[in-house]
């Protein structure tokens, strides 16, 4: 009887405790599933600790593993400890091809110019190419600013763009500008800039843009430009030659008040046509172009001997005259740049772009053309 009573007591405890612990376990499991289910059914870029990226729909997340239907590999099961980052995608879906391409800050750029789409606040990006780095920052959803330079930090330019219209507008409009300085290469004496307005039609993946602007390049260098006239030179020696550059220096030293400041400026209108077309799941065809016609007004000084040097018998100094002539002239420049390229982008934070810039340049009817390879790495950051 005593054994029967003990057995009944043990069974009673088991019936009371086990269901309670099962309920707790079931509740905890349900809680985990409910929390993890926020990922299920959405598209993510998943980056592992080893740097491998997967893009696709998350179909399971139980707190220990994430199952994702990758676009290329199919079903991939990743342990949670191997995942370094999960980026939720805002995708435009091509229902015919079932392709998914992420949007992002890179979709606001072509090769050199930009379209009218805004950069979202807090989403910044950097560009690294063969010539130097760039960095662009979103102040808010409409305004972004940036800096462009070379690998030797000269010249350097500051850029800005303001987008007026919303993403849903059929025609997007933006205005912007670039202002720069030559830096220490010529003692900060050359300045330049471009102001532009851009109209864009289409989506972030397939769009076309037309930009109209005006650019200028000004050199504030003060050289030995002399006013026209006849100058008497006095020296204690006869120069080894009487070429113009020697006479320039002599005349400038003895007649500093005759130096004329010559601020040459090149300016003119600029037109740009650019577009991007999605050609694959991760790739896009990018085309950029710029056309400009510029004029320059300048003045040139020429110096020549007016008399042979003679020695003053009293002072023993050599004396002679030189003549300075001024010649005003105009230059006309025409330039066209064609920049076709391909962009590979698997995530919103990384992209690679290759383009060839074909440059055609004409000065007073003399035509020159040459190619420039352009390799660019994009990197987004918050």
C-alpha positions as CSV (number, residue, x, y, z in Angstrom):
1,X,0.0,0.0,0.0
2,X,2.9,2.3,0.8
3,X,4.5,1.6,-2.6
4,X,1.1,2.2,-4.4
5,X,0.8,5.6,-2.6
6,X,4.3,6.6,-3.6
7,X,3.7,5.6,-7.2
8,X,0.4,7.6,-7.3
9,X,2.2,10.6,-5.9
10,X,5.0,10.4,-8.6
11,X,2.5,10.1,-11.4
12,X,0.5,13.0,-10.1
13,X,3.6,15.2,-10.0
14,X,4.4,14.1,-13.6
15,X,1.0,15.0,-14.9
16,X,1.1,18.4,-13.3
17,X,4.7,19.4,-14.2
18,X,5.1,18.0,-17.8
19,X,2.1,19.8,-19.4
20,X,3.3,23.0,-17.7
21,X,6.8,22.7,-19.0
22,X,5.5,21.7,-22.5
23,X,3.3,24.8,-22.5
24,X,6.3,27.0,-21.7
25,X,8.4,25.3,-24.3
26,X,5.6,25.7,-26.9
27,X,5.1,29.3,-25.9
28,X,8.9,30.0,-26.3
29,X,9.0,28.3,-29.6
30,X,5.9,30.2,-30.9
31,X,7.5,33.4,-29.7
32,X,10.7,32.6,-31.6
33,X,8.8,31.8,-34.8
34,X,6.6,34.9,-34.5
35,X,9.7,37.2,-34.1
36,X,11.6,35.4,-36.9
37,X,8.6,35.5,-39.3
38,X,9.2,39.2,-39.9
39,X,11.9,38.1,-42.4
40,X,9.9,35.4,-44.1
41,X,8.4,36.3,-47.5
42,X,10.7,39.3,-48.0
43,X,13.7,39.7,-50.3
44,X,17.1,40.3,-48.7
45,X,20.7,40.6,-49.6
46,X,22.5,38.3,-47.1
47,X,26.2,38.8,-46.6
48,X,28.2,36.2,-44.7
49,X,31.2,36.6,-42.5
50,X,33.3,35.3,-45.4
51,X,32.1,38.0,-47.7
52,X,29.7,35.8,-49.8
53,X,26.4,37.5,-50.8
54,X,23.1,35.8,-51.5
55,X,20.1,37.5,-53.0
56,X,16.6,36.1,-52.7
57,X,13.4,35.5,-50.7
58,X,13.7,34.3,-47.1
59,X,11.4,31.3,-46.6
60,X,12.4,30.3,-43.1
61,X,14.1,31.9,-40.1
62,X,13.9,29.9,-36.9
63,X,16.5,31.7,-34.9
64,X,19.2,29.2,-35.7
65,X,19.1,29.0,-39.5
66,X,18.0,31.2,-42.4
67,X,16.7,29.6,-45.5
68,X,16.9,31.7,-48.6
69,X,15.9,31.0,-52.2
70,X,18.9,32.5,-53.9
71,X,18.5,33.8,-57.5
72,X,21.3,31.7,-58.8
73,X,21.8,28.8,-56.4
74,X,18.3,28.0,-55.3
75,X,17.7,27.0,-51.7
76,X,20.5,27.9,-49.4
77,X,20.5,27.2,-45.6
78,X,22.7,29.5,-43.6
79,X,23.5,29.2,-39.9
80,X,22.7,32.5,-38.1
81,X,26.3,32.8,-36.8
82,X,27.7,32.9,-40.4
83,X,25.6,35.9,-41.3
84,X,27.2,39.4,-41.0
85,X,24.4,41.5,-42.5
86,X,20.9,41.2,-43.9
87,X,19.7,44.1,-46.2
88,X,16.0,44.4,-46.9
89,X,15.4,45.1,-50.6
90,X,13.0,47.5,-52.2
91,X,12.6,45.7,-55.5
92,X,11.1,46.5,-58.9
93,X,9.8,43.1,-60.2
94,X,9.9,42.2,-63.8
95,X,7.0,39.7,-63.9
96,X,8.0,38.3,-67.3
97,X,11.5,37.5,-66.6
98,X,11.1,37.1,-62.9
99,X,14.3,39.2,-62.4
100,X,15.0,41.3,-59.3
101,X,17.4,44.2,-59.3
102,X,18.0,46.3,-56.2
103,X,17.5,50.0,-56.2
104,X,19.9,52.3,-54.3
105,X,22.1,55.4,-54.5
106,X,24.0,54.1,-57.5
107,X,20.9,54.4,-59.7
108,X,21.2,58.2,-59.5
109,X,24.5,58.1,-61.5
110,X,25.5,57.4,-65.1
111,X,29.2,57.7,-65.8
112,X,29.9,61.3,-65.1
113,X,26.5,63.0,-65.0
114,X,23.6,62.3,-62.7
115,X,19.8,61.9,-63.2
116,X,17.1,63.7,-61.4
117,X,16.3,60.8,-58.9
118,X,17.0,61.8,-55.3
119,X,19.3,60.1,-52.9
120,X,17.4,58.9,-49.8
121,X,18.4,60.6,-46.6
122,X,21.1,58.7,-44.7
123,X,22.2,56.7,-47.8
124,X,25.6,57.9,-48.9
125,X,28.0,56.5,-51.4
126,X,31.6,56.7,-52.5
127,X,33.2,56.1,-56.0
128,X,36.7,55.1,-56.7
129,X,38.1,55.2,-60.3
130,X,41.4,55.4,-62.1
131,X,41.6,59.1,-61.7
132,X,40.6,59.6,-58.1
133,X,37.9,59.2,-55.4
134,X,34.5,60.8,-54.9
135,X,32.1,60.9,-51.9
136,X,28.5,62.0,-52.0
137,X,26.2,62.5,-48.9
138,X,22.4,62.8,-48.7
139,X,21.6,65.8,-46.5
140,X,17.9,64.9,-46.8
141,X,15.6,63.2,-49.4
142,X,16.1,66.0,-51.9
143,X,19.5,67.5,-51.4
144,X,22.9,65.8,-51.6
145,X,26.4,67.3,-51.6
146,X,29.8,65.7,-52.5
147,X,33.4,66.2,-53.2
148,X,35.5,65.0,-56.2
149,X,39.3,65.0,-56.6
150,X,42.3,63.2,-58.0
151,X,44.7,60.8,-56.3
152,X,47.0,63.7,-55.6
153,X,44.2,65.9,-54.2
154,X,44.6,68.5,-56.9
155,X,42.4,69.7,-58.6
156,X,39.4,69.4,-56.2
157,X,35.7,70.1,-56.9
158,X,32.5,70.3,-54.8
159,X,29.2,69.2,-56.2
160,X,25.6,69.5,-55.2
161,X,22.2,68.4,-56.5
162,X,18.6,69.2,-55.5
163,X,15.7,67.1,-56.7
164,X,12.4,68.9,-56.9
165,X,10.0,66.1,-57.7
166,X,8.8,62.9,-56.1
167,X,9.8,59.4,-57.2
168,X,6.3,58.8,-58.7
169,X,6.4,61.9,-61.0
170,X,6.4,61.1,-64.7
171,X,9.2,63.6,-65.3
172,X,11.7,64.2,-62.5
173,X,13.5,67.6,-62.3
174,X,16.7,68.5,-60.5
175,X,19.2,71.3,-60.5
176,X,22.9,71.1,-59.5
177,X,26.3,72.5,-59.8
178,X,30.0,71.8,-59.7
179,X,32.6,74.3,-58.5
180,X,36.3,73.6,-58.4
181,X,39.8,74.9,-58.1
182,X,43.1,73.6,-59.6
183,X,44.6,73.4,-56.1
184,X,48.3,73.5,-55.5
185,X,49.2,72.4,-59.1
186,X,49.2,76.0,-60.3
187,X,49.0,77.8,-56.9
188,X,45.2,77.8,-56.8
189,X,45.0,80.2,-59.7
190,X,42.5,78.4,-62.0
191,X,38.8,78.1,-61.1
192,X,36.0,76.4,-62.9
193,X,32.4,75.3,-62.6
194,X,29.2,74.0,-64.2
195,X,25.6,74.8,-63.4
196,X,22.9,72.5,-64.8
197,X,19.2,71.4,-64.8
198,X,18.2,67.8,-65.5
199,X,15.0,66.2,-66.7
200,X,14.6,62.5,-66.2
201,X,11.9,60.1,-67.5
202,X,11.5,56.4,-66.4
203,X,12.3,54.2,-63.5
204,X,15.6,53.8,-61.6
205,X,16.5,50.8,-63.7
206,X,15.4,52.1,-67.1
207,X,15.5,55.9,-67.6
208,X,16.7,58.6,-69.9
209,X,17.9,62.1,-68.9
210,X,18.5,65.4,-70.6
211,X,20.7,68.0,-68.9
212,X,21.3,71.6,-69.9
213,X,24.1,73.6,-68.3
214,X,26.7,76.3,-68.6
215,X,30.4,76.0,-67.7
216,X,33.4,78.2,-67.3
217,X,37.2,77.9,-66.7
218,X,39.1,81.0,-65.5
219,X,42.8,81.5,-65.0
220,X,43.7,84.4,-62.7
221,X,47.4,84.0,-63.3
222,X,49.2,87.4,-63.6
223,X,52.0,86.9,-66.1
224,X,54.5,89.3,-67.7
225,X,52.0,90.9,-70.0
226,X,53.2,94.4,-70.9
227,X,51.2,97.3,-72.2
228,X,52.1,98.3,-75.8
229,X,54.9,100.8,-76.1
230,X,58.6,101.5,-76.4
231,X,60.8,100.8,-73.4
232,X,64.4,101.9,-72.8
233,X,66.5,99.2,-71.2
234,X,69.7,99.8,-69.2
235,X,71.9,96.9,-68.1
236,X,75.5,96.5,-67.0
237,X,75.8,93.6,-69.4
238,X,74.7,92.4,-72.8
239,X,72.4,89.3,-72.7
240,X,73.7,86.3,-74.4
241,X,70.6,86.4,-76.6
242,X,67.8,88.8,-77.3
243,X,64.9,86.4,-77.6
244,X,61.5,87.5,-76.5
245,X,61.5,85.6,-73.2
246,X,64.7,87.3,-72.1
247,X,63.3,90.7,-73.0
248,X,60.1,89.8,-71.2
249,X,62.0,89.3,-68.0
250,X,64.2,92.4,-68.4
251,X,61.3,94.7,-69.3
252,X,59.1,93.4,-66.5
253,X,61.9,93.9,-63.9
254,X,62.7,97.5,-64.9
255,X,59.1,98.5,-65.6
256,X,56.9,96.7,-63.0
257,X,54.1,99.3,-63.5
258,X,53.8,98.2,-67.1
259,X,52.6,94.7,-66.2
260,X,49.0,94.0,-67.2
261,X,46.8,91.5,-65.4
262,X,45.3,89.1,-67.9
263,X,42.4,86.9,-66.6
264,X,41.6,84.5,-69.4
265,X,38.2,82.9,-69.2
266,X,36.7,80.0,-71.3
267,X,33.0,79.6,-71.1
268,X,30.1,78.2,-73.0
269,X,26.9,76.0,-72.9
270,X,26.9,72.3,-72.2
271,X,24.4,69.6,-73.3
272,X,24.2,66.1,-71.9
273,X,22.1,63.1,-73.0
274,X,22.3,59.9,-70.8
275,X,20.4,56.7,-70.2
276,X,20.5,53.4,-68.5
277,X,18.8,50.1,-69.5
278,X,18.6,46.9,-67.6
279,X,20.1,44.1,-69.7
280,X,20.3,41.3,-67.1
281,X,19.5,40.3,-63.6
282,X,22.5,42.2,-62.1
283,X,23.7,44.2,-65.1
284,X,22.7,47.4,-66.8
285,X,23.9,49.2,-69.9
286,X,24.9,52.8,-69.1
287,X,25.4,55.6,-71.6
288,X,26.6,59.1,-70.9
289,X,27.5,62.0,-73.2
290,X,28.5,65.7,-73.0
291,X,28.6,68.3,-75.8
292,X,30.0,71.8,-75.4
293,X,31.0,74.9,-77.4
294,X,33.3,77.3,-75.6
295,X,34.9,80.7,-76.5
296,X,38.0,82.3,-75.1
297,X,39.1,85.9,-75.4
298,X,42.8,86.6,-74.7
299,X,45.6,89.1,-75.3
300,X,49.1,88.2,-76.3
301,X,52.2,90.3,-75.8
302,X,55.2,90.3,-78.2
303,X,58.5,91.9,-77.5
304,X,61.2,92.8,-80.1
305,X,64.4,94.7,-80.5
306,X,64.0,98.3,-81.6
307,X,67.7,99.1,-81.5
308,X,71.0,97.4,-80.9
309,X,72.6,97.9,-77.5
310,X,75.2,100.6,-77.1
311,X,77.5,101.3,-74.2
312,X,77.3,104.6,-72.4
313,X,80.9,105.9,-72.0
314,X,80.2,107.8,-68.8
315,X,78.2,105.1,-66.9
316,X,79.6,102.1,-68.8
317,X,76.0,100.7,-68.9
318,X,74.5,99.3,-72.0
319,X,71.4,100.9,-73.3
320,X,68.9,100.0,-76.0
321,X,65.2,100.2,-76.8
322,X,62.6,97.4,-77.1
323,X,59.0,97.6,-78.5
324,X,56.1,95.8,-76.9
325,X,53.0,95.0,-79.0
326,X,49.6,93.7,-77.8
327,X,47.5,91.4,-79.9
328,X,43.9,90.5,-79.0
329,X,42.6,87.2,-80.3
330,X,39.6,84.8,-79.8
331,X,39.7,81.0,-79.6
332,X,36.7,78.7,-80.2
333,X,36.6,75.2,-78.7
334,X,34.2,72.4,-79.4
335,X,34.1,69.2,-77.4
336,X,32.1,66.0,-77.5
337,X,32.4,63.1,-75.0
338,X,30.7,59.7,-75.5
339,X,30.7,57.3,-72.6
340,X,29.2,53.9,-73.1
341,X,29.6,51.4,-70.3
342,X,28.3,48.4,-68.3
343,X,27.4,48.3,-64.6
344,X,27.3,45.1,-62.5
345,X,25.4,45.5,-59.3
346,X,24.4,42.6,-57.0
347,X,23.6,44.6,-53.9
348,X,22.6,48.1,-52.8
349,X,26.1,48.6,-51.2
350,X,28.4,47.4,-54.0
351,X,28.7,47.9,-57.7
352,X,31.3,47.8,-60.5
353,X,31.3,49.8,-63.7
354,X,33.4,49.8,-66.8
355,X,33.2,52.5,-69.5
356,X,35.2,53.9,-72.4
357,X,35.1,57.7,-72.8
358,X,35.6,58.8,-76.4
359,X,36.7,62.4,-76.4
360,X,36.6,64.6,-79.6
361,X,38.2,68.0,-79.2
362,X,38.4,70.9,-81.7
363,X,40.4,74.1,-81.4
364,X,39.7,76.7,-84.1
365,X,38.9,73.9,-86.6
366,X,41.8,71.6,-85.6
367,X,40.3,68.2,-84.6
368,X,41.7,65.7,-82.1
369,X,40.2,62.5,-80.7
370,X,41.3,60.0,-78.1
371,X,39.8,57.3,-75.7
372,X,39.9,57.2,-71.9
373,X,39.2,54.0,-70.0
374,X,37.1,54.4,-66.9
375,X,36.8,51.7,-64.2
376,X,34.7,52.6,-61.2
377,X,33.9,50.9,-57.9
378,X,30.8,52.0,-56.0
379,X,30.4,51.5,-52.3
380,X,27.4,52.6,-50.3
381,X,27.4,53.4,-46.6
382,X,25.0,54.8,-44.0
